[in-house]
């Protein structure tokens, strides 16, 4: 696994933790929730493309 993929996976996990924390708060900020979900999805898509491209090279 490349260091780039590893960093993406780490960031995805960080965003997941932030999202869980944000949703657990009493005063939920819907804008922050949407932003975190979009960032998390963006990283998931990048990882998917990265892994898909690596599978074709093997």
N, CA, C and O atoms as CSV, one atom per row, in Angstrom:
chain,resi,resn,atom,element,x,y,z
A,1,UNK,N,N,0.848,-1.177,0.000
A,1,UNK,CA,C,0.000,0.000,0.000
A,1,UNK,C,C,0.895,1.242,0.000
A,1,UNK,O,O,1.884,1.312,0.730
A,2,UNK,N,N,0.539,2.187,-0.805
A,2,UNK,CA,C,1.332,3.408,-0.895
A,2,UNK,C,C,1.092,4.303,0.317
A,2,UNK,O,O,0.088,4.179,1.019
A,3,UNK,N,N,2.033,5.199,0.539
A,3,UNK,CA,C,1.885,6.129,1.669
A,3,UNK,C,C,0.693,7.064,1.432
A,3,UNK,O,O,0.042,7.498,2.382
A,4,UNK,N,N,0.414,7.367,0.173
A,4,UNK,CA,C,-0.735,8.219,-0.157
A,4,UNK,C,C,-2.034,7.520,0.243
A,4,UNK,O,O,-2.911,8.136,0.849
A,5,UNK,N,N,-2.157,6.244,-0.093
A,5,UNK,CA,C,-3.354,5.481,0.265
A,5,UNK,C,C,-3.485,5.379,1.780
A,5,UNK,O,O,-4.583,5.486,2.326
A,6,UNK,N,N,-2.370,5.174,2.442
A,6,UNK,CA,C,-2.382,5.090,3.905
A,6,UNK,C,C,-2.859,6.406,4.516
A,6,UNK,O,O,-3.669,6.407,5.443
A,7,UNK,N,N,-2.356,7.519,3.999
A,7,UNK,CA,C,-2.777,8.834,4.510
A,7,UNK,C,C,-4.266,9.073,4.263
A,7,UNK,O,O,-4.961,9.644,5.103
A,8,UNK,N,N,-4.743,8.629,3.103
A,8,UNK,CA,C,-6.172,8.770,2.811
A,8,UNK,C,C,-7.009,7.945,3.791
A,8,UNK,O,O,-8.046,8.402,4.272
A,9,UNK,N,N,-6.553,6.737,4.078
A,9,UNK,CA,C,-7.281,5.885,5.019
A,9,UNK,C,C,-7.278,6.493,6.423
A,9,UNK,O,O,-8.288,6.447,7.125
A,10,UNK,N,N,-6.153,7.055,6.825
A,10,UNK,CA,C,-6.079,7.716,8.125
A,10,UNK,C,C,-7.040,8.897,8.188
A,10,UNK,O,O,-7.757,9.072,9.174
A,11,UNK,N,N,-7.052,9.702,7.137
A,11,UNK,CA,C,-7.935,10.880,7.096
A,11,UNK,C,C,-9.400,10.448,7.118
A,11,UNK,O,O,-10.228,11.090,7.763
A,12,UNK,N,N,-9.717,9.370,6.420
A,12,UNK,CA,C,-11.081,8.850,6.397
A,12,UNK,C,C,-11.507,8.450,7.810
A,12,UNK,O,O,-12.633,8.727,8.223
A,13,UNK,N,N,-10.623,7.811,8.536
A,13,UNK,CA,C,-10.919,7.410,9.911
A,13,UNK,C,C,-11.081,8.630,10.821
A,13,UNK,O,O,-11.950,8.649,11.692
A,14,UNK,N,N,-10.240,9.643,10.614
A,14,UNK,CA,C,-10.353,10.871,11.401
A,14,UNK,C,C,-11.697,11.552,11.160
A,14,UNK,O,O,-12.357,12.005,12.095
A,15,UNK,N,N,-12.087,11.616,9.893
A,15,UNK,CA,C,-13.368,12.239,9.561
A,15,UNK,C,C,-14.524,11.448,10.158
A,15,UNK,O,O,-15.508,12.027,10.617
A,16,UNK,N,N,-14.404,10.130,10.152
A,16,UNK,CA,C,-15.445,9.293,10.735
A,16,UNK,C,C,-15.584,9.586,12.226
A,16,UNK,O,O,-16.699,9.697,12.735
A,17,UNK,N,N,-14.468,9.713,12.920
A,17,UNK,CA,C,-14.494,10.028,14.353
A,17,UNK,C,C,-15.092,11.413,14.584
A,17,UNK,O,O,-15.906,11.593,15.489
A,18,UNK,N,N,-14.692,12.394,13.772
A,18,UNK,CA,C,-15.247,13.752,13.900
A,18,UNK,C,C,-16.749,13.754,13.663
A,18,UNK,O,O,-17.499,14.438,14.359
A,19,UNK,N,N,-17.178,12.978,12.672
A,19,UNK,CA,C,-18.595,12.901,12.340
A,19,UNK,C,C,-19.393,12.297,13.494
A,19,UNK,O,O,-20.452,12.811,13.854
A,20,UNK,N,N,-18.890,11.215,14.070
A,20,UNK,CA,C,-19.572,10.602,15.208
A,20,UNK,C,C,-19.650,11.571,16.387
A,20,UNK,O,O,-20.675,11.663,17.062
A,21,UNK,N,N,-18.554,12.291,16.623
A,21,UNK,CA,C,-18.525,13.263,17.713
A,21,UNK,C,C,-19.514,14.406,17.465
A,21,UNK,O,O,-20.232,14.826,18.373
A,22,UNK,N,N,-19.541,14.896,16.241
A,22,UNK,CA,C,-20.431,16.007,15.899
A,22,UNK,C,C,-21.900,15.599,16.027
A,22,UNK,O,O,-22.736,16.393,16.458
A,23,UNK,N,N,-22.203,14.362,15.652
A,23,UNK,CA,C,-23.586,13.897,15.717
A,23,UNK,C,C,-24.019,13.598,17.150
A,23,UNK,O,O,-25.215,13.581,17.445
A,24,UNK,N,N,-23.063,13.364,18.037
A,24,UNK,CA,C,-23.384,13.047,19.426
A,24,UNK,C,C,-23.627,14.297,20.275
A,24,UNK,O,O,-24.138,14.201,21.391
A,25,UNK,N,N,-23.266,15.453,19.753
A,25,UNK,CA,C,-23.436,16.687,20.509
A,25,UNK,C,C,-24.913,17.077,20.591
A,25,UNK,O,O,-25.719,16.730,19.728
A,26,UNK,N,N,-25.233,17.801,21.648
A,26,UNK,CA,C,-26.625,18.239,21.821
A,26,UNK,C,C,-27.038,19.211,20.727
A,26,UNK,O,O,-28.113,19.079,20.141
A,27,UNK,N,N,-26.185,20.180,20.457
A,27,UNK,CA,C,-26.478,21.179,19.425
A,27,UNK,C,C,-25.770,20.753,18.134
A,27,UNK,O,O,-24.638,21.158,17.869
A,28,UNK,N,N,-26.445,19.948,17.356
A,28,UNK,CA,C,-25.869,19.433,16.116
A,28,UNK,C,C,-25.831,20.547,15.076
A,28,UNK,O,O,-26.829,21.232,14.848
A,29,UNK,N,N,-24.679,20.720,14.454
A,29,UNK,CA,C,-24.514,21.706,13.395
A,29,UNK,C,C,-24.687,20.986,12.055
A,29,UNK,O,O,-23.770,20.304,11.598
A,30,UNK,N,N,-25.850,21.130,11.425
A,30,UNK,CA,C,-26.115,20.389,10.194
A,30,UNK,C,C,-25.133,20.722,9.065
A,30,UNK,O,O,-24.826,19.866,8.236
A,31,UNK,N,N,-24.651,21.945,9.034
A,31,UNK,CA,C,-23.689,22.331,8.000
A,31,UNK,C,C,-22.380,21.561,8.170
A,31,UNK,O,O,-21.793,21.093,7.195
A,32,UNK,N,N,-21.935,21.437,9.410
A,32,UNK,CA,C,-20.698,20.701,9.682
A,32,UNK,C,C,-20.877,19.211,9.356
A,32,UNK,O,O,-19.970,18.576,8.818
A,33,UNK,N,N,-22.032,18.668,9.681
A,33,UNK,CA,C,-22.313,17.255,9.399
A,33,UNK,C,C,-22.234,17.004,7.890
A,33,UNK,O,O,-21.609,16.040,7.448
A,34,UNK,N,N,-22.863,17.864,7.118
A,34,UNK,CA,C,-22.850,17.708,5.659
A,34,UNK,C,C,-21.433,17.829,5.115
A,34,UNK,O,O,-21.028,17.057,4.246
A,35,UNK,N,N,-20.680,18.802,5.628
A,35,UNK,CA,C,-19.310,18.996,5.167
A,35,UNK,C,C,-18.449,17.771,5.471
A,35,UNK,O,O,-17.684,17.321,4.619
A,36,UNK,N,N,-18.572,17.237,6.673
A,36,UNK,CA,C,-17.794,16.056,7.046
A,36,UNK,C,C,-18.173,14.843,6.190
A,36,UNK,O,O,-17.307,14.078,5.767
A,37,UNK,N,N,-19.463,14.680,5.945
A,37,UNK,CA,C,-19.912,13.553,5.118
A,37,UNK,C,C,-19.390,13.678,3.685
A,37,UNK,O,O,-18.987,12.683,3.082
A,38,UNK,N,N,-19.398,14.896,3.142
A,38,UNK,CA,C,-18.898,15.097,1.781
A,38,UNK,C,C,-17.396,14.821,1.696
A,38,UNK,O,O,-16.926,14.186,0.752
A,39,UNK,N,N,-16.650,15.306,2.693
A,39,UNK,CA,C,-15.207,15.050,2.706
A,39,UNK,C,C,-14.909,13.563,2.824
A,39,UNK,O,O,-14.017,13.041,2.155
A,40,UNK,N,N,-15.659,12.894,3.676
A,40,UNK,CA,C,-15.473,11.461,3.873
A,40,UNK,C,C,-15.764,10.699,2.572
A,40,UNK,O,O,-15.027,9.782,2.210
A,41,UNK,N,N,-16.822,11.076,1.884
A,41,UNK,CA,C,-17.168,10.432,0.620
A,41,UNK,C,C,-16.116,10.718,-0.452
A,41,UNK,O,O,-15.771,9.835,-1.237
A,42,UNK,N,N,-15.616,11.933,-0.484
A,42,UNK,CA,C,-14.569,12.292,-1.443
A,42,UNK,C,C,-13.335,11.411,-1.254
A,42,UNK,O,O,-12.759,10.912,-2.221
A,43,UNK,N,N,-12.945,11.231,-0.011
A,43,UNK,CA,C,-11.768,10.408,0.278
A,43,UNK,C,C,-12.052,8.953,-0.065
A,43,UNK,O,O,-11.182,8.261,-0.593
A,44,UNK,N,N,-13.245,8.487,0.225
A,44,UNK,CA,C,-13.617,7.107,-0.111
A,44,UNK,C,C,-13.544,6.899,-1.626
A,44,UNK,O,O,-13.059,5.865,-2.087
A,45,UNK,N,N,-14.018,7.865,-2.390
A,45,UNK,CA,C,-13.960,7.780,-3.848
A,45,UNK,C,C,-12.514,7.763,-4.341
A,45,UNK,O,O,-12.177,7.001,-5.247
A,46,UNK,N,N,-11.659,8.600,-3.750
A,46,UNK,CA,C,-10.244,8.617,-4.138
A,46,UNK,C,C,-9.578,7.281,-3.842
A,46,UNK,O,O,-8.814,6.768,-4.660
A,47,UNK,N,N,-9.866,6.724,-2.681
A,47,UNK,CA,C,-9.311,5.418,-2.329
A,47,UNK,C,C,-9.787,4.345,-3.302
A,47,UNK,O,O,-9.010,3.494,-3.734
A,48,UNK,N,N,-11.053,4.394,-3.635
A,48,UNK,CA,C,-11.615,3.420,-4.560
A,48,UNK,C,C,-10.937,3.503,-5.931
A,48,UNK,O,O,-10.581,2.483,-6.521
A,49,UNK,N,N,-10.765,4.728,-6.426
A,49,UNK,CA,C,-10.098,4.902,-7.719
A,49,UNK,C,C,-8.645,4.438,-7.656
A,49,UNK,O,O,-8.131,3.829,-8.594
A,50,UNK,N,N,-8.000,4.733,-6.543
A,50,UNK,CA,C,-6.608,4.340,-6.356
A,50,UNK,C,C,-6.481,2.819,-6.340
A,50,UNK,O,O,-5.599,2.263,-6.995
A,51,UNK,N,N,-7.348,2.152,-5.605
A,51,UNK,CA,C,-7.308,0.691,-5.516
A,51,UNK,C,C,-7.723,0.049,-6.836
A,51,UNK,O,O,-7.165,-0.970,-7.243
A,52,UNK,N,N,-8.699,0.650,-7.492
A,52,UNK,CA,C,-9.163,0.125,-8.779
A,52,UNK,C,C,-8.042,0.228,-9.814
A,52,UNK,O,O,-7.838,-0.698,-10.599
A,53,UNK,N,N,-7.328,1.328,-9.821
A,53,UNK,CA,C,-6.212,1.510,-10.740
A,53,UNK,C,C,-5.082,0.550,-10.442
A,53,UNK,O,O,-4.432,0.059,-11.365
A,54,UNK,N,N,-4.834,0.272,-9.176
A,54,UNK,CA,C,-3.764,-0.652,-8.785
A,54,UNK,C,C,-4.113,-2.067,-9.197
A,54,UNK,O,O,-3.227,-2.846,-9.546
A,55,UNK,N,N,-5.392,-2.413,-9.161
A,55,UNK,CA,C,-5.824,-3.762,-9.548
A,55,UNK,C,C,-5.602,-3.995,-11.036
A,55,UNK,O,O,-5.302,-5.115,-11.452
A,56,UNK,N,N,-5.744,-2.957,-11.832
A,56,UNK,CA,C,-5.540,-3.095,-13.277
A,56,UNK,C,C,-4.074,-3.200,-13.653
A,56,UNK,O,O,-3.733,-3.738,-14.707
A,57,UNK,N,N,-3.204,-2.685,-12.790
A,57,UNK,CA,C,-1.773,-2.726,-13.087
A,57,UNK,C,C,-1.147,-4.076,-12.748
A,57,UNK,O,O,-0.064,-4.398,-13.234
A,58,UNK,N,N,-1.818,-4.858,-11.923
A,58,UNK,CA,C,-1.233,-6.143,-11.482
A,58,UNK,C,C,-1.382,-7.177,-12.546
A,58,UNK,O,O,-0.954,-8.316,-12.363
